[in-house]
Amino acid sequence: MMSGFRQLFILPMLFIFISACAGRPLVETEKPVFQHDITGAKMPWTDKQFDNETGKFTFAVFSDLTGGERDGVFEVAVDQLHLLRPELIISVGDLIDGKSEDRGSLTAEWESFDERANKARAPVFYVGGNHDLSHPELWEVWEQRYGQRYYHFVYKDVLFLVLDTEDNPPAFQANMAKIRWEAINIFNTEGEQAFIDSEYGQLQERISGRIGTEQAAYFREVISRYPDVRWTFLFMHKAAWERAEEENFSTIEKALSDRPYSVFHGHLHSYHHEQRLGRDYIRLGTTGGAHAPGDPMAIDHVTLVTVSMMRRPSKKRSSARKFTPADMTMEPRNSSPAVAMEFGEVPARAVPVLSA
């Protein structure tokens, strides 16, 4: 791609609107926010209310940046986020290539990403992917630079949970990193099928993530600490629930069973939406990572999520009551002339992509 590319195209955006619980009255202002001098019954505008309710906010999510990064995509996404003005930005991992265990090289990669992320207007919250945390050496670099690999925060009475799906025993993780790079070399020399047949290609960790016992206990305690938040969002890189005989993430899901929540993840560089336990589990595409040729859901995009103060069903309900999709208004949209706003996209350049 030519440097300095800024031509405008339709950006595949995902606009998600979520109506959360209203737990407090709106504060009236002394002066009307809208004034006019028309006195008759006829008015040259529609009768809709202004979309300015107290407590509403929008945040943005971006997906896999590395794993065959294509130049300029992330930079255009940051430019568009300047226009969209989310209050915060969060990722689902794979922020650096992480190809080396050399501290100097890893530091340079993170300093480069930090510089790119700091061009955003809003704060950017990091989520670790397998490229970022593939080896215990990368864990140490992350912890030295950013602290915890999994964490939570509350913003405007909404709970955000950031999970680490590379939470394997250190010896296992180190060995997996070794055979992963061997498998990538096999892919480059012998092709995709040889990669799939390799030792790493047969591991379930190639596709699904793992949540450790301590991490699961941490999030269960956090969830119990905030029982009445308006909504809960989970962000992770790999789909932890797809792990065979999964033993820990399911306990987090159980702890969330009496509240509305949504899950965002990445890793496979292809958009997918599924209903699980009556909630939305959304796998995002990319924001610069490689695209598999012929995959119609391999798209570069950012995701906007608006949390509203619109009133939801009363929390005084039977203990057996579960939130269903009907409780939540969500409008995922791919690229289409019908999208409310159109912004820039760097055209996709198909290159081989690994779920590695």
C-alpha positions as CSV (number, residue, x, y, z in Angstrom):
1,M,0.0,0.0,0.0
2,M,1.3,3.5,-0.8
3,S,2.4,5.5,2.2
4,G,0.2,8.4,3.2
5,F,-2.9,6.7,1.9
6,R,-6.0,8.6,3.1
7,Q,-8.5,8.0,0.3
8,L,-12.0,7.5,1.7
9,F,-14.0,4.3,1.2
10,I,-17.0,2.8,3.1
11,L,-15.6,1.4,6.3
12,P,-17.2,-1.8,7.5
13,M,-18.4,-0.7,10.9
14,L,-20.3,-2.6,13.5
15,F,-22.8,-0.3,15.3
16,I,-24.1,-1.9,18.4
17,F,-26.7,-0.2,20.5
18,I,-27.4,-1.5,24.0
19,S,-30.1,-0.3,26.3
20,A,-29.0,-0.6,29.9
21,C,-30.9,-0.3,33.2
22,A,-32.0,3.2,34.3
23,G,-31.4,3.4,38.0
24,R,-31.5,7.2,38.5
25,P,-33.7,10.1,37.4
26,L,-32.4,12.5,34.8
27,V,-31.1,15.9,36.1
28,E,-33.1,18.8,34.7
29,T,-31.2,21.8,33.5
30,E,-32.2,25.4,34.4
31,K,-32.3,26.4,30.7
32,P,-34.0,24.4,27.9
33,V,-31.4,22.8,25.7
34,F,-33.6,23.4,22.6
35,Q,-35.4,26.7,21.9
36,H,-37.3,28.1,18.9
37,D,-39.8,30.8,18.0
38,I,-42.3,28.8,16.0
39,T,-45.7,29.2,17.5
40,G,-48.0,27.1,15.3
41,A,-48.8,23.4,15.4
42,K,-46.8,22.8,12.2
43,M,-43.1,22.4,12.6
44,P,-40.4,21.8,9.9
45,W,-38.8,18.9,11.8
46,T,-39.8,15.4,13.0
47,D,-41.3,14.7,16.4
48,K,-38.4,12.5,17.7
49,Q,-36.7,13.3,21.0
50,F,-33.2,14.5,21.0
51,D,-30.7,11.7,21.5
52,N,-29.0,13.3,24.4
53,E,-30.0,11.3,27.4
54,T,-27.9,11.6,30.6
55,G,-25.6,8.6,31.2
56,K,-25.4,7.4,27.6
57,F,-21.9,6.8,26.3
58,T,-20.1,5.2,23.4
59,F,-16.9,3.2,23.4
60,A,-14.9,1.6,20.5
61,V,-13.3,-1.8,20.1
62,F,-10.6,-2.7,17.6
63,S,-9.4,-6.2,16.7
64,D,-6.3,-8.0,15.6
65,L,-3.7,-5.6,14.4
66,T,-0.8,-8.1,13.9
67,G,-0.5,-11.6,12.4
68,G,0.3,-10.4,8.9
69,E,-0.3,-6.7,9.5
70,R,-1.0,-4.6,6.4
71,D,0.5,-1.2,6.5
72,G,-1.7,1.8,7.2
73,V,-4.9,0.1,8.3
74,F,-4.6,0.8,12.0
75,E,-3.5,4.4,11.4
76,V,-6.7,5.0,9.3
77,A,-8.8,3.4,12.1
78,V,-7.3,5.8,14.6
79,D,-8.0,8.7,12.3
80,Q,-11.7,7.6,12.0
81,L,-11.9,7.2,15.8
82,H,-10.9,10.9,16.1
83,L,-14.1,11.7,14.1
84,L,-16.3,9.2,16.0
85,R,-15.2,10.4,19.4
86,P,-15.7,7.3,21.6
87,E,-15.1,8.0,25.3
88,L,-12.7,5.0,25.5
89,I,-11.1,2.5,23.2
90,I,-10.4,-1.2,23.9
91,S,-8.8,-4.0,22.0
92,V,-9.2,-7.8,21.8
93,G,-5.4,-8.5,21.5
94,D,-2.6,-9.1,19.0
95,L,-1.1,-5.7,19.3
96,I,2.5,-6.7,18.4
97,D,4.1,-9.5,16.4
98,G,6.0,-10.8,19.3
99,K,8.3,-12.9,17.1
100,S,11.3,-12.7,19.4
101,E,12.1,-13.5,23.0
102,D,14.8,-10.8,23.0
103,R,13.9,-8.1,25.5
104,G,15.3,-5.3,23.3
105,S,13.3,-6.3,20.3
106,L,10.1,-6.8,22.3
107,T,10.6,-3.4,24.0
108,A,11.0,-1.8,20.6
109,E,7.7,-3.4,19.4
110,W,5.8,-2.2,22.4
111,E,7.2,1.3,22.2
112,S,6.1,1.4,18.6
113,F,2.6,0.3,19.4
114,D,2.4,2.7,22.4
115,E,3.3,5.5,20.1
116,R,0.6,4.5,17.6
117,A,-2.0,4.0,20.3
118,N,-1.2,7.4,21.9
119,K,-2.3,9.1,18.7
120,A,-5.9,8.3,19.7
121,R,-7.9,11.0,21.4
122,A,-9.5,8.6,24.0
123,P,-7.6,6.2,26.4
124,V,-6.8,2.9,24.8
125,F,-7.1,-0.2,27.0
126,Y,-4.8,-3.1,26.2
127,V,-5.9,-6.8,25.9
128,G,-3.2,-9.5,25.5
129,G,-3.4,-11.8,22.5
130,N,-1.3,-14.9,21.6
131,H,1.2,-12.7,19.7
132,D,1.5,-10.5,22.8
133,L,1.8,-13.3,25.4
134,S,2.9,-16.4,23.5
135,H,5.9,-17.1,25.8
136,P,6.6,-16.5,29.6
137,E,9.3,-14.0,28.5
138,L,6.6,-12.0,26.8
139,W,4.5,-12.2,30.0
140,E,7.4,-10.6,32.0
141,V,7.7,-7.8,29.4
142,W,4.0,-7.1,29.6
143,E,4.0,-7.1,33.4
144,Q,7.0,-4.8,33.6
145,R,5.4,-2.3,31.2
146,Y,1.7,-2.6,31.9
147,G,1.2,-4.6,35.1
148,Q,-1.6,-7.2,35.3
149,R,-2.4,-9.4,32.2
150,Y,-6.0,-9.5,33.3
151,Y,-8.0,-6.8,35.0
152,H,-11.3,-5.0,35.3
153,F,-12.6,-1.5,35.5
154,V,-16.0,0.3,35.9
155,Y,-16.9,3.2,33.8
156,K,-20.3,5.0,34.2
157,D,-21.7,2.1,36.1
158,V,-20.7,-0.4,33.4
159,L,-18.3,-3.3,34.3
160,F,-15.5,-4.1,31.8
161,L,-13.7,-7.4,32.3
162,V,-10.4,-7.9,30.4
163,L,-9.3,-11.6,30.3
164,D,-6.0,-13.3,29.5
165,T,-6.6,-16.4,27.3
166,E,-2.9,-17.4,27.3
167,D,-3.2,-18.4,30.9
168,N,-1.4,-21.7,30.6
169,P,1.3,-23.2,33.0
170,P,4.6,-21.5,32.2
171,A,6.4,-24.7,31.0
172,F,3.5,-25.6,28.7
173,Q,3.4,-22.1,27.3
174,A,7.2,-22.1,26.6
175,N,7.0,-25.4,24.8
176,M,3.9,-24.3,22.8
177,A,5.7,-21.1,21.7
178,K,8.6,-23.3,20.4
179,I,6.4,-25.7,18.4
180,R,4.3,-22.7,17.2
181,W,7.2,-21.1,15.5
182,E,8.3,-24.5,14.1
183,A,4.8,-24.8,12.7
184,I,4.8,-21.3,11.1
185,N,8.1,-22.2,9.4
186,I,6.4,-25.4,8.1
187,F,3.5,-23.3,6.8
188,N,5.9,-21.0,4.9
189,T,7.8,-23.9,3.3
190,E,5.2,-26.7,3.0
191,G,1.8,-25.1,3.0
192,E,-1.4,-24.9,5.1
193,Q,-2.1,-28.7,5.3
194,A,1.4,-29.5,6.6
195,F,0.9,-26.7,9.2
196,I,-2.5,-28.2,10.3
197,D,-0.9,-31.7,10.6
198,S,2.0,-30.4,12.7
199,E,2.3,-30.8,16.4
200,Y,1.2,-27.3,17.1
201,G,-1.6,-27.5,14.5
202,Q,-3.2,-30.3,16.4
203,L,-3.3,-28.4,19.7
204,Q,-6.6,-27.1,20.8
205,E,-4.7,-24.0,22.1
206,R,-4.2,-23.0,18.5
207,I,-7.8,-22.0,18.3
208,S,-9.2,-21.8,21.9
209,G,-7.9,-20.0,24.9
210,R,-7.5,-21.0,28.6
211,I,-8.4,-19.2,31.8
212,G,-6.5,-20.4,34.8
213,T,-8.0,-21.1,38.2
214,E,-6.7,-18.0,39.9
215,Q,-7.9,-15.8,37.1
216,A,-11.4,-17.3,37.2
217,A,-11.5,-16.7,41.0
218,Y,-10.4,-13.1,40.5
219,F,-13.3,-12.4,38.0
220,R,-15.9,-14.3,40.1
221,E,-15.0,-12.0,43.1
222,V,-15.1,-8.9,40.8
223,I,-18.5,-9.9,39.5
224,S,-19.9,-10.4,43.0
225,R,-18.5,-7.0,44.0
226,Y,-20.6,-5.3,41.3
227,P,-24.0,-7.0,41.3
228,D,-26.0,-4.0,40.1
229,V,-24.0,-2.5,37.2
230,R,-26.0,-1.5,34.1
231,W,-24.1,-4.0,31.9
232,T,-21.0,-6.2,31.8
233,F,-18.7,-6.5,28.9
234,L,-16.0,-9.2,28.5
235,F,-12.9,-8.8,26.2
236,M,-10.5,-11.6,25.4
237,H,-8.4,-12.8,22.4
238,K,-9.4,-16.5,22.0
239,A,-12.7,-18.1,22.6
240,A,-12.1,-19.8,26.0
241,W,-15.5,-21.6,26.0
242,E,-14.5,-23.6,22.9
243,R,-11.8,-25.4,24.9
244,A,-12.5,-29.1,25.3
245,E,-13.4,-30.0,28.9
246,E,-13.1,-26.3,29.8
247,E,-13.1,-26.0,33.6
248,N,-12.8,-22.3,34.5
249,F,-14.4,-19.9,32.1
250,S,-17.7,-21.7,32.6
251,T,-17.6,-20.6,36.3
252,I,-17.3,-17.0,35.2
253,E,-20.3,-17.5,32.9
254,K,-22.2,-19.0,35.8
255,A,-21.4,-16.0,38.0
256,L,-22.8,-13.7,35.2
257,S,-26.0,-15.8,34.7
258,D,-28.3,-13.3,36.4
259,R,-27.2,-10.2,34.5
260,P,-27.0,-8.9,31.0
261,Y,-23.5,-9.1,29.4
262,S,-21.8,-9.3,26.0
263,V,-18.5,-10.9,24.9
264,F,-16.0,-9.6,22.3
265,H,-13.0,-11.7,21.1
266,G,-10.8,-12.0,18.1
267,H,-7.9,-14.3,16.9
268,L,-9.4,-15.9,13.8
269,H,-9.4,-12.7,11.7
270,S,-13.0,-13.3,10.6
271,Y,-16.3,-11.8,11.9
272,H,-18.7,-14.1,13.6
273,H,-21.7,-13.6,15.8
274,E,-23.3,-16.3,18.0
275,Q,-25.9,-16.6,20.7
276,R,-24.6,-18.5,23.8
277,L,-26.5,-18.7,27.0
278,G,-28.9,-16.1,25.7
279,R,-26.1,-13.5,25.2
280,D,-24.1,-12.2,22.3
281,Y,-20.6,-13.6,21.8
282,I,-19.0,-11.6,19.0
283,R,-15.8,-12.5,17.2
284,L,-14.4,-9.4,15.5
285,G,-12.6,-9.3,12.2
286,T,-9.3,-7.3,12.0
287,T,-8.0,-3.8,12.2
288,G,-4.9,-4.5,10.1
289,G,-4.3,-8.3,10.5
290,A,-4.0,-10.6,7.5
291,H,-7.1,-11.7,5.6
292,A,-7.7,-15.3,4.4
293,P,-8.4,-15.2,0.6
294,G,-12.1,-15.8,-0.2
295,D,-13.4,-15.2,3.4
296,P,-16.3,-12.8,3.0
297,M,-16.2,-12.1,6.8
298,A,-12.6,-11.1,6.8
299,I,-13.0,-7.4,7.1
300,D,-11.1,-4.5,8.6
301,H,-13.3,-2.5,11.0
302,V,-13.7,-0.9,14.4
303,T,-16.8,-1.5,16.5
304,L,-18.8,1.2,18.2
305,V,-20.9,0.3,21.3
306,T,-23.4,2.7,22.7
307,V,-24.7,2.1,26.2
308,S,-28.0,3.8,26.9
309,M,-29.9,4.8,30.0
310,M,-33.2,3.6,28.5
311,R,-35.2,1.7,31.0
312,R,-34.9,-2.1,31.0
313,P,-37.1,-4.8,32.6
314,S,-37.2,-4.5,36.4
315,K,-34.5,-6.4,38.3
316,K,-37.2,-7.6,40.7
317,R,-37.7,-10.9,38.9
318,S,-37.7,-14.6,39.6
319,S,-34.3,-16.1,40.3
320,A,-34.9,-18.4,37.4
321,R,-35.3,-15.4,35.0
322,K,-32.6,-15.2,32.4
323,F,-31.9,-12.3,30.1
324,T,-32.7,-13.2,26.6
325,P,-31.8,-11.5,23.2
326,A,-35.1,-9.7,23.4
327,D,-33.8,-7.8,26.4
328,M,-31.1,-6.3,24.4
329,T,-31.3,-4.2,21.2
330,M,-28.2,-4.9,19.0
331,E,-27.7,-3.9,15.4
332,P,-24.6,-5.4,13.9
333,R,-24.0,-4.0,10.5
334,N,-21.4,-4.9,7.9
335,S,-20.3,-2.5,5.1
336,S,-23.4,-1.2,3.4
337,P,-24.7,2.0,1.9
338,A,-27.3,1.9,4.6
339,V,-24.7,2.4,7.3
340,A,-25.5,5.6,9.2
341,M,-21.9,7.0,8.8
342,E,-19.3,6.2,6.2
343,F,-15.6,6.6,6.9
344,G,-12.3,5.5,5.5
345,E,-11.1,2.0,4.9
346,V,-7.8,0.8,3.6
347,P,-8.7,-1.8,0.9
348,A,-7.9,-5.4,2.0
349,R,-4.9,-7.1,0.5
350,A,-5.3,-10.9,0.7
351,V,-2.3,-12.7,2.2
352,P,-2.1,-16.2,3.8
353,V,-3.3,-16.1,7.4
354,L,-2.8,-18.5,10.2
355,S,-4.9,-19.0,13.3
356,A,-1.7,-19.1,15.2
